Amino acid sequence: MAPFSRTSRMHPDPSASPSPIPPDALAALARPEVQKLAARMAQDGFSQAFRLTLDEDDEGRVRGVEALASALRNWGAAGESTDACGLRLALVVAGLDQWGVAYSQAFGLAAIPGLSELLGALRTGLDPQQEARFHQQFAAIDATEGNAIDFKIELRRGIHLALWHAMIAGDEREQAKAILAHLAGMMFALIRAMPELGWRLVADALAHIQIRCLAEGLAADGLAREMNEALFAALSAGLPAPQRDRIMAHSAQAVLAWQQARRTPPAGPVH
């Protein structure tokens, strides 16, 4: 279920005109499904690099990072053109970097050796032309808000949900409050950095949080419920009223659509 995407045009006021989403100048090089896959590969790559850092000795970590880097490089090289290959690699690197920053700041990590080694390995071996294309495509991702928007939505959803799960899973109040503060801060920063589309990404994350709560019975009581309610309260208090109302309305619409889809029987022949 993906409440928001480039083609999503939901708005809280039926009389209001939908706000247009800027065009994705990179869509010709990476279709939406490729962008989403890049975000998921970055998430998986970060998870593996993080586990290698925690669970392996230096030799085992290096072997694991080499294998992981090889798989990601092969995927990057499977683009339909040299520019597409450069964009694939740039998306994965950008995603890995954002996962690393989010976790380092949320959990006070000075370094994640496996991730640093993975990022270095992905760049090793690029010839000057490949390096130039990589830098060009890396810069293009954030050149405008609409560029690689499907990647940005999928990536941010994964990061926000992972931190939210960490926030509600623990039984130490101070740690949960620290993650809460960081997660809310990330969402505020995203809205500031992306004035046109950032609110959509935050609404998407909030919708998925509510869907997880409903589908899996999460954050139903105790500290988990308290922290979950505190997150929504912090966002409500910290956002201007029109922006808050728009985010909450879009999130609520997405959750309602999910609930209605669950109640609707699948179409098929009647016997």
MIKETOR-478146 format. One record per residue: residue number from 1; x, y, z negated of N, C-alpha, C, CB in turn. Coordinates in steps of 0.2 Angstrom, whole numbers, plus 5000, padded with zeros to 4 digits. Glycine has a CB too. Example, Ala and Ser with C-alpha at 12.3 -4.5 7.8 and 13.67 -1.06 7.14 Angstrom:
<pts>
seq,n.u,n.v,n.w,ca.u,ca.v,ca.w,c.u,c.v,c.w,cb.u,cb.v,cb.w
1,5066,4972,4961,5062,4978,4961,5066,4984,4961,5057,4978,4955
2,5064,4989,4965,5068,4995,4964,5064,5000,4961,5070,4997,4971
</pts>
This chain:
<pts>
seq,n.u,n.v,n.w,ca.u,ca.v,ca.w,c.u,c.v,c.w,cb.u,cb.v,cb.w
1,5004,4994,5000,5000,5000,5000,5004,5006,5000,4995,5000,4994
2,5003,5011,5005,5007,5017,5005,5003,5023,5006,5012,5017,5011
3,5001,5026,5000,4996,5031,5000,4998,5037,5004,4995,5034,4993
4,5005,5038,5005,5007,5044,5009,5012,5042,5014,5010,5050,5004
5,5012,5045,5020,5017,5044,5025,5016,5050,5030,5015,5037,5029
6,5020,5050,5035,5020,5056,5040,5013,5057,5043,5025,5055,5046
7,5009,5052,5043,5003,5052,5046,4997,5053,5041,5001,5046,5051
8,4999,5054,5035,4994,5055,5030,4991,5062,5030,4996,5053,5023
9,4985,5063,5030,4982,5070,5030,4977,5071,5025,4979,5071,5037
10,4977,5067,5019,4972,5068,5014,4973,5075,5010,4973,5062,5008
11,4968,5078,5008,4968,5084,5005,4962,5084,5000,4968,5090,5009
12,4963,5087,4994,4958,5087,4989,4952,5091,4990,4961,5090,4982
13,4952,5096,4994,4946,5100,4995,4944,5099,5002,4947,5108,4994
14,4938,5096,5003,4936,5094,5010,4935,5100,5015,4929,5090,5010
15,4934,5106,5012,4934,5112,5016,4940,5115,5018,4929,5117,5013
16,4946,5112,5015,4952,5115,5016,4955,5112,5022,4957,5114,5010
17,4959,5115,5026,4963,5113,5032,4969,5109,5029,4965,5118,5037
18,4970,5103,5032,4976,5099,5030,4983,5103,5032,4976,5092,5033
19,4987,5102,5027,4994,5105,5029,4998,5101,5034,4998,5107,5022
20,5000,5104,5039,5004,5100,5044,5011,5097,5041,5005,5104,5050
21,5013,5092,5043,5019,5089,5041,5024,5091,5047,5019,5081,5040
22,5030,5094,5045,5035,5095,5050,5037,5089,5054,5041,5099,5047
23,5038,5090,5061,5040,5084,5065,5047,5081,5062,5040,5086,5072
24,5047,5075,5063,5053,5071,5062,5058,5071,5068,5052,5064,5059
25,5063,5075,5068,5068,5076,5073,5072,5069,5074,5072,5082,5073
26,5072,5065,5069,5076,5059,5069,5072,5053,5071,5079,5058,5063
27,5065,5053,5072,5061,5048,5073,5063,5044,5080,5054,5050,5074
28,5065,5047,5085,5067,5044,5091,5073,5039,5090,5069,5049,5096
29,5077,5041,5085,5083,5037,5083,5082,5031,5078,5089,5041,5081
30,5077,5033,5074,5075,5028,5069,5067,5028,5068,5079,5029,5062
31,5064,5023,5070,5057,5023,5070,5055,5022,5062,5054,5017,5073
32,5049,5024,5060,5047,5024,5053,5048,5017,5050,5039,5025,5053
33,5047,5012,5053,5049,5005,5050,5056,5004,5049,5046,4999,5054
34,5060,5007,5053,5067,5007,5052,5069,5011,5046,5071,5009,5059
35,5066,5017,5046,5068,5021,5040,5066,5018,5034,5064,5028,5041
36,5060,5015,5033,5058,5012,5027,5063,5006,5025,5051,5009,5028
37,5065,5002,5030,5069,4997,5029,5076,4999,5027,5070,4993,5036
38,5078,5005,5029,5085,5008,5027,5084,5010,5019,5086,5014,5031
39,5078,5012,5017,5077,5014,5010,5077,5008,5006,5071,5018,5009
40,5074,5002,5008,5074,4996,5005,5081,4993,5004,5069,4991,5007
41,5084,4993,5010,5091,4991,5010,5096,4995,5005,5094,4991,5017
42,5095,5001,5005,5099,5005,5000,5097,5003,4993,5098,5013,5001
43,5091,5002,4991,5089,5000,4985,5092,4993,4983,5081,5000,4984
44,5091,4988,4987,5094,4982,4986,5101,4982,4985,5092,4977,4992
45,5105,4986,4990,5112,4987,4989,5114,4990,4983,5114,4991,4995
46,5111,4995,4980,5112,4998,4974,5111,4993,4968,5108,5004,4972
47,5106,4989,4969,5104,4984,4963,5110,4979,4963,5098,4980,4965
48,5112,4976,4969,5118,4971,4969,5124,4974,4967,5118,4969,4976
49,5126,4980,4969,5132,4984,4967,5132,4985,4959,5133,4990,4970
50,5126,4986,4956,5125,4988,4949,5126,4981,4945,5119,4991,4948
51,5123,4976,4948,5124,4969,4945,5131,4967,4945,5119,4964,4948
52,5135,4968,4951,5142,4966,4951,5146,4970,4946,5144,4967,4959
53,5144,4976,4945,5148,4980,4940,5147,4977,4933,5146,4987,4940
54,5141,4975,4932,5140,4973,4925,5142,4965,4924,5132,4973,4924
55,5141,4961,4929,5142,4954,4928,5148,4951,4930,5136,4950,4931
56,5152,4954,4934,5158,4951,4937,5164,4954,4935,5158,4951,4945
57,5170,4950,4935,5176,4953,4933,5178,4957,4940,5182,4948,4932
58,5184,4960,4939,5186,4964,4945,5187,4960,4952,5193,4967,4944
59,5190,4954,4951,5190,4950,4957,5183,4948,4960,5194,4944,4956
60,5179,4946,4956,5172,4944,4958,5168,4950,4961,5168,4941,4953
61,5169,4956,4958,5166,4962,4960,5168,4964,4967,5167,4968,4955
62,5175,4964,4968,5177,4966,4974,5175,4961,4980,5185,4966,4974
63,5175,4955,4979,5172,4950,4984,5165,4951,4985,5173,4943,4981
64,5161,4952,4980,5154,4954,4981,5153,4960,4985,5150,4954,4974
65,5157,4965,4983,5156,4972,4987,5158,4971,4994,5160,4977,4984
66,5163,4967,4996,5165,4966,5003,5160,4963,5007,5171,4962,5003
67,5156,4958,5004,5151,4954,5007,5145,4959,5008,5149,4948,5003
68,5143,4962,5003,5138,4967,5004,5139,4972,5009,5136,4970,4997
69,5145,4975,5009,5147,4980,5014,5147,4978,5021,5154,4983,5012
70,5149,4971,5022,5149,4968,5028,5142,4968,5031,5152,4962,5028
71,5137,4966,5027,5130,4965,5029,5127,4972,5030,5126,4961,5023
72,5128,4977,5026,5125,4983,5028,5128,4986,5034,5127,4988,5022
73,5135,4985,5035,5138,4988,5041,5135,4985,5047,5146,4987,5041
74,5134,4978,5047,5131,4974,5053,5124,4977,5054,5131,4967,5051
75,5120,4979,5049,5113,4981,5050,5114,4988,5053,5109,4982,5044
76,5119,4992,5051,5120,4999,5054,5122,4999,5061,5125,5003,5050
77,5126,4994,5063,5128,4993,5070,5123,4990,5074,5134,4989,5070
78,5117,4989,5072,5112,4986,5076,5107,4991,5079,5108,4981,5072
79,5109,4997,5079,5105,5002,5082,5105,5002,5090,5108,5009,5080
80,5100,5005,5093,5100,5005,5100,5105,5009,5104,5093,5006,5102
81,5108,5014,5100,5113,5018,5103,5118,5020,5098,5109,5025,5106
82,5123,5023,5100,5129,5025,5095,5126,5030,5090,5135,5028,5099
83,5121,5035,5092,5118,5040,5088,5114,5036,5083,5114,5045,5091
84,5110,5031,5085,5106,5027,5081,5110,5023,5076,5101,5022,5085
85,5115,5021,5078,5120,5017,5073,5122,5022,5068,5126,5014,5077
86,5124,5028,5070,5127,5033,5065,5121,5035,5060,5129,5039,5069
87,5115,5035,5062,5109,5037,5058,5108,5031,5053,5103,5039,5062
88,5108,5025,5056,5107,5020,5051,5112,5020,5045,5107,5013,5055
89,5118,5020,5047,5123,5020,5042,5122,5026,5037,5130,5021,5045
90,5120,5032,5040,5119,5038,5036,5114,5037,5031,5118,5044,5040
91,5108,5034,5033,5102,5033,5029,5104,5029,5023,5097,5030,5033
92,5108,5023,5025,5110,5019,5019,5114,5022,5014,5113,5012,5022
93,5119,5026,5017,5124,5029,5012,5120,5034,5008,5130,5032,5016
94,5116,5038,5011,5112,5043,5008,5108,5040,5002,5107,5047,5012
95,5105,5034,5004,5100,5031,4999,5104,5028,4993,5097,5025,5002
96,5110,5025,4995,5114,5022,4989,5117,5028,4985,5120,5019,4992
97,5118,5034,4988,5121,5039,4984,5115,5042,4979,5123,5045,4988
98,5109,5043,4982,5104,5045,4977,5102,5040,4972,5098,5047,4982
99,5102,5034,4973,5101,5029,4968,5107,5030,4962,5101,5022,4971
100,5113,5031,4965,5118,5031,4960,5118,5037,4956,5125,5031,4963
101,5116,5043,4959,5115,5049,4955,5110,5049,4950,5114,5055,4960
102,5104,5046,4952,5098,5045,4948,5100,5041,4941,5092,5042,4951
103,5103,5035,4942,5104,5031,4937,5110,5033,4933,5106,5024,4940
104,5115,5036,4936,5120,5039,4932,5118,5045,4927,5126,5042,4936
105,5114,5049,4929,5111,5054,4925,5106,5052,4920,5108,5060,4930
106,5102,5047,4922,5097,5044,4918,5099,5041,4912,5092,5040,4921
107,5105,5037,4913,5108,5032,4908,5115,5034,4905,5108,5025,4911
108,5117,5040,4908,5123,5043,4905,5129,5039,4907,5123,5044,4898
109,5129,5036,4913,5134,5032,4916,5140,5036,4919,5132,5027,4921
110,5146,5035,4916,5152,5039,4919,5153,5037,4926,5158,5039,4914
111,5153,5031,4927,5154,5028,4934,5151,5021,4935,5162,5027,4935
112,5150,5020,4941,5147,5013,4943,5152,5010,4948,5140,5013,4946
113,5157,5007,4946,5163,5005,4951,5161,5001,4957,5168,5001,4947
114,5156,4997,4956,5154,4993,4962,5150,4997,4967,5149,4988,4960
115,5147,5002,4965,5144,5007,4970,5149,5011,4973,5138,5011,4966
116,5154,5014,4969,5159,5018,4972,5163,5014,4977,5164,5021,4967
117,5164,5008,4976,5168,5004,4981,5164,5002,4987,5170,4997,4977
118,5157,5001,4986,5153,5000,4991,5153,5006,4996,5146,4998,4989
119,5152,5012,4993,5151,5018,4997,5158,5019,5001,5150,5024,4993
120,5163,5017,4998,5170,5018,5002,5171,5013,5007,5176,5017,4997
121,5168,5007,5006,5169,5001,5011,5165,5003,5017,5167,4995,5007
122,5159,5006,5016,5155,5007,5022,5158,5012,5026,5148,5009,5019
123,5162,5016,5024,5165,5021,5028,5172,5019,5031,5166,5028,5024
124,5175,5014,5028,5181,5012,5030,5181,5008,5037,5184,5007,5025
125,5185,5010,5041,5185,5007,5048,5182,5011,5053,5182,5000,5047
126,5178,5016,5051,5175,5020,5056,5181,5024,5060,5170,5025,5053
127,5180,5024,5067,5185,5028,5071,5183,5035,5071,5185,5025,5078
128,5187,5039,5073,5185,5047,5073,5178,5048,5076,5190,5051,5076
129,5176,5045,5081,5170,5047,5085,5164,5044,5080,5170,5044,5092
130,5165,5038,5077,5160,5036,5073,5159,5040,5067,5161,5028,5071
131,5165,5042,5064,5165,5046,5058,5161,5053,5060,5172,5048,5056
132,5162,5056,5065,5159,5062,5067,5152,5061,5068,5162,5065,5074
133,5150,5055,5071,5142,5054,5072,5139,5053,5065,5141,5048,5076
134,5143,5049,5061,5140,5048,5054,5139,5055,5051,5145,5044,5050
135,5144,5059,5051,5143,5066,5047,5137,5070,5050,5149,5070,5047
136,5137,5070,5057,5131,5073,5060,5124,5071,5058,5132,5073,5068
137,5124,5064,5058,5117,5061,5056,5116,5062,5049,5117,5054,5058
138,5121,5062,5045,5120,5063,5037,5117,5070,5036,5127,5061,5034
139,5120,5075,5039,5118,5082,5039,5111,5082,5041,5123,5086,5042
140,5109,5079,5047,5103,5080,5050,5097,5077,5045,5103,5076,5056
141,5099,5073,5041,5093,5070,5036,5090,5075,5032,5096,5064,5032
142,5094,5080,5030,5091,5085,5025,5091,5092,5029,5096,5086,5019
143,5092,5092,5036,5092,5098,5039,5085,5102,5039,5094,5097,5047
144,5080,5097,5039,5073,5100,5038,5069,5095,5034,5069,5101,5045
145,5064,5097,5031,5061,5092,5026,5057,5086,5030,5055,5096,5023
146,5055,5087,5036,5052,5082,5040,5056,5077,5043,5048,5085,5045
147,5063,5078,5043,5068,5073,5046,5068,5067,5041,5074,5076,5047
148,5067,5061,5044,5068,5055,5041,5063,5055,5035,5075,5054,5038
149,5057,5057,5036,5052,5058,5030,5050,5051,5028,5046,5062,5032
150,5049,5046,5032,5047,5040,5030,5053,5037,5025,5046,5035,5036
151,5059,5038,5027,5064,5036,5023,5064,5039,5016,5071,5037,5026
152,5063,5046,5016,5063,5049,5010,5057,5047,5005,5062,5057,5011
153,5051,5046,5008,5046,5044,5004,5047,5037,5001,5039,5043,5008
154,5049,5032,5005,5051,5025,5002,5056,5025,4997,5053,5021,5008
155,5062,5029,4999,5067,5030,4994,5065,5033,4987,5073,5034,4997
156,5062,5038,4987,5060,5042,4981,5055,5038,4977,5057,5049,4983
157,5050,5034,4981,5046,5030,4977,5049,5025,4974,5041,5027,4982
158,5054,5021,4977,5058,5016,4973,5062,5019,4967,5063,5013,4978
159,5065,5024,4968,5069,5027,4962,5064,5029,4957,5073,5033,4965
160,5059,5033,4958,5054,5035,4953,5051,5029,4949,5049,5039,4956
161,5049,5024,4953,5046,5018,4950,5051,5014,4946,5043,5013,4955
162,5057,5014,4948,5062,5010,4944,5063,5014,4937,5069,5010,4948
163,5064,5020,4937,5065,5024,4931,5059,5024,4927,5067,5031,4933
164,5053,5024,4930,5047,5023,4926,5047,5017,4922,5041,5024,4930
165,5048,5011,4926,5048,5005,4923,5053,5004,4917,5050,4999,4928
166,5059,5007,4918,5064,5007,4913,5061,5011,4907,5071,5011,4915
167,5058,5017,4908,5055,5021,4903,5050,5017,4899,5052,5027,4906
168,5045,5013,4902,5040,5010,4898,5042,5003,4896,5034,5009,4903
169,5048,5000,4898,5050,4994,4896,5053,4993,4889,5054,4991,4901
170,5056,4998,4887,5060,4998,4881,5056,4999,4875,5066,5003,4881
171,5059,4998,4869,5056,4999,4863,5060,5004,4859,5056,4992,4859
172,5065,5008,4862,5068,5013,4858,5065,5020,4860,5076,5012,4859
173,5062,5023,4856,5059,5030,4857,5064,5035,4860,5056,5032,4851
174,5070,5036,4858,5074,5041,4860,5076,5039,4867,5080,5041,4855
175,5078,5033,4869,5080,5032,4875,5074,5033,4880,5082,5024,4876
176,5068,5031,4878,5062,5032,4883,5061,5039,4884,5056,5028,4880
177,5062,5043,4879,5061,5050,4879,5066,5053,4884,5061,5054,4873
178,5072,5051,4884,5077,5053,4888,5076,5052,4895,5084,5050,4886
179,5074,5046,4897,5072,5044,4903,5066,5048,4906,5070,5036,4904
180,5061,5049,4901,5055,5053,4903,5057,5060,4905,5050,5053,4897
181,5062,5063,4901,5064,5070,4903,5068,5070,4910,5069,5072,4897
182,5072,5065,4911,5075,5065,4917,5071,5064,4923,5081,5059,4917
183,5066,5059,4922,5061,5057,4928,5057,5064,4929,5057,5051,4926
184,5054,5067,4924,5050,5073,4926,5055,5078,4929,5047,5075,4919
185,5061,5079,4926,5065,5084,4929,5067,5082,4937,5072,5084,4925
186,5068,5076,4938,5069,5074,4945,5063,5076,4950,5070,5067,4946
187,5057,5075,4947,5051,5077,4951,5050,5084,4952,5045,5074,4948
188,5052,5088,4947,5051,5095,4947,5057,5098,4952,5053,5099,4941
189,5063,5095,4952,5068,5097,4957,5066,5095,4964,5075,5093,4955
190,5063,5089,4965,5061,5087,4972,5056,5092,4975,5058,5080,4971
191,5051,5094,4971,5046,5099,4973,5050,5106,4975,5041,5101,4968
192,5055,5108,4971,5059,5114,4972,5063,5113,4979,5063,5116,4966
193,5066,5108,4979,5070,5106,4985,5066,5106,4992,5075,5100,4984
194,5060,5103,4991,5056,5102,4997,5050,5106,4996,5055,5094,4998
195,5049,5112,4997,5043,5116,4996,5037,5114,5000,5045,5123,4997
196,5038,5111,5006,5033,5109,5010,5030,5102,5008,5034,5110,5017
197,5035,5097,5007,5033,5090,5007,5035,5087,5000,5037,5087,5012
198,5039,5090,4996,5040,5087,4990,5035,5085,4985,5045,5092,4986
199,5029,5089,4985,5023,5088,4981,5020,5081,4984,5018,5093,4982
200,5021,5080,4990,5018,5074,4993,5022,5068,4990,5018,5074,5001
201,5028,5068,4990,5032,5063,4987,5031,5061,4980,5040,5064,4988
202,5030,5067,4976,5028,5066,4969,5021,5063,4968,5028,5073,4966
203,5016,5065,4972,5010,5062,4972,5010,5055,4974,5005,5066,4977
204,5014,5053,4979,5014,5046,4981,5017,5042,4975,5019,5046,4987
205,5022,5045,4971,5025,5041,4966,5020,5040,4960,5031,5045,4963
206,5016,5046,4958,5011,5045,4953,5006,5040,4955,5008,5052,4952
207,5004,5040,4961,4999,5035,4963,5001,5028,4962,4997,5037,4971
208,5007,5027,4964,5010,5020,4963,5011,5018,4956,5016,5019,4967
209,5012,5023,4952,5013,5022,4945,5006,5020,4942,5015,5028,4941
210,5001,5023,4944,4994,5022,4942,4992,5015,4945,4989,5027,4944
211,4993,5013,4951,4992,5007,4954,4995,5001,4950,4993,5007,4961
212,5001,5002,4948,5005,4997,4945,5001,4996,4938,5012,4999,4944
213,4999,5001,4935,4996,5001,4928,4990,4997,4929,4995,5008,4925
214,4986,4998,4934,4979,4995,4935,4980,4988,4937,4975,4999,4940
215,4985,4986,4942,4986,4980,4945,4989,4975,4940,4990,4980,4951
216,4994,4977,4936,4998,4973,4932,4997,4974,4924,5005,4974,4933
217,4992,4979,4922,4991,4980,4915,4997,4983,4912,4989,4973,4912
218,5001,4987,4915,5007,4990,4912,5005,4996,4908,5012,4992,4917
219,5009,4998,4903,5008,5004,4900,5001,5005,4896,5009,5011,4904
220,4999,4999,4894,4992,4999,4891,4992,5001,4884,4989,4992,4892
221,4997,5000,4880,4997,5002,4873,5004,5004,4871,4994,4997,4869
222,5004,5006,4864,5011,5007,4861,5015,5012,4864,5015,5001,4861
223,5021,5012,4863,5026,5017,4866,5026,5018,4873,5033,5015,4864
224,5024,5012,4877,5024,5012,4884,5018,5017,4886,5023,5005,4887
225,5012,5016,4883,5007,5021,4885,5008,5028,4883,5000,5018,4881
226,5011,5029,4877,5013,5036,4875,5018,5039,4880,5016,5035,4868
227,5023,5036,4882,5027,5039,4887,5024,5040,4894,5034,5034,4888
228,5020,5035,4896,5017,5036,4902,5012,5042,4902,5013,5030,4904
229,5008,5043,4897,5004,5049,4896,5008,5055,4896,4999,5048,4890
230,5014,5055,4892,5018,5061,4891,5021,5063,4898,5024,5059,4887
231,5022,5058,4903,5025,5060,4909,5020,5064,4913,5027,5054,4913
232,5014,5062,4913,5008,5065,4917,5007,5072,4913,5002,5061,4917
233,5007,5072,4907,5006,5078,4903,5012,5083,4905,5006,5077,4896
234,5018,5081,4905,5024,5085,4907,5023,5089,4914,5030,5082,4906
235,5021,5084,4918,5020,5087,4925,5014,5092,4925,5019,5081,4930
236,5009,5090,4922,5003,5095,4922,5005,5102,4919,4997,5092,4918
237,5009,5101,4913,5011,5108,4910,5016,5112,4914,5013,5106,4903
238,5020,5108,4918,5026,5111,4921,5025,5114,4928,5032,5107,4921
239,5019,5112,4931,5018,5114,4937,5013,5120,4938,5016,5108,4942
240,5013,5124,4942,5008,5129,4943,5001,5126,4945,5010,5134,4949
241,4996,5129,4942,4989,5125,4943,4988,5123,4950,4984,5130,4940
242,4988,5127,4955,4986,5125,4961,4990,5119,4964,4987,5131,4967
243,4997,5119,4962,5001,5114,4964,4999,5107,4960,5008,5116,4964
244,4998,5108,4954,4997,5103,4950,4990,5099,4952,4996,5105,4942
245,4985,5104,4953,4979,5101,4956,4979,5097,4962,4974,5106,4956
246,4983,5100,4967,4984,5097,4973,4987,5090,4972,4988,5101,4978
247,4993,5089,4968,4996,5083,4967,4992,5078,4964,5002,5084,4963
248,4988,5080,4959,4984,5075,4955,4978,5073,4959,4981,5079,4949
249,4975,5078,4964,4970,5076,4968,4972,5071,4973,4967,5082,4971
250,4978,5072,4976,4980,5067,4981,4982,5060,4978,4986,5070,4985
251,4985,5061,4972,4986,5054,4969,4980,5050,4967,4990,5056,4962
252,4975,5054,4965,4969,5051,4963,4965,5048,4969,4964,5056,4959
253,4966,5051,4975,4963,5049,4981,4966,5042,4983,4963,5054,4986
254,4973,5042,4982,4976,5036,4984,4974,5030,4980,4984,5037,4984
255,4974,5031,4974,4972,5026,4969,4965,5024,4971,4972,5028,4962
256,4960,5028,4972,4953,5027,4974,4953,5022,4980,4949,5033,4974
257,4957,5024,4985,4957,5021,4991,4960,5013,4990,4962,5024,4996
258,4965,5013,4985,4967,5006,4984,4962,5002,4980,4973,5007,4979
259,4958,5005,4976,4953,5001,4972,4947,4999,4977,4950,5006,4967
260,4946,5004,4982,4940,5002,4987,4943,4996,4991,4939,5008,4991
261,4949,4997,4993,4952,4991,4997,4951,4984,4994,4959,4993,5000
262,4953,4984,4987,4952,4978,4984,4945,4975,4983,4955,4979,4977
263,4940,4980,4983,4934,4978,4983,4930,4976,4989,4929,4983,4979
264,4934,4978,4995,4931,4977,5001,4933,4970,5004,4933,4982,5006
265,4928,4965,5005,4930,4959,5008,4933,4959,5014,4923,4954,5008
266,4938,4954,5016,4941,4954,5022,4936,4953,5028,4946,4949,5023
267,4937,4957,5034,4932,4955,5039,4934,4949,5043,4933,4961,5044
268,4929,4945,5045,4930,4939,5048,4923,4936,5050,4933,4934,5043
269,4923,4931,5054,4917,4928,5057,4913,4925,5051,4919,4922,5061
270,4906,4926,5052,4901,4923,5047,4899,4917,5049,4896,4928,5046
271,4900,4911,5045,4897,4905,5047,4891,4903,5044,4903,4899,5045
</pts>
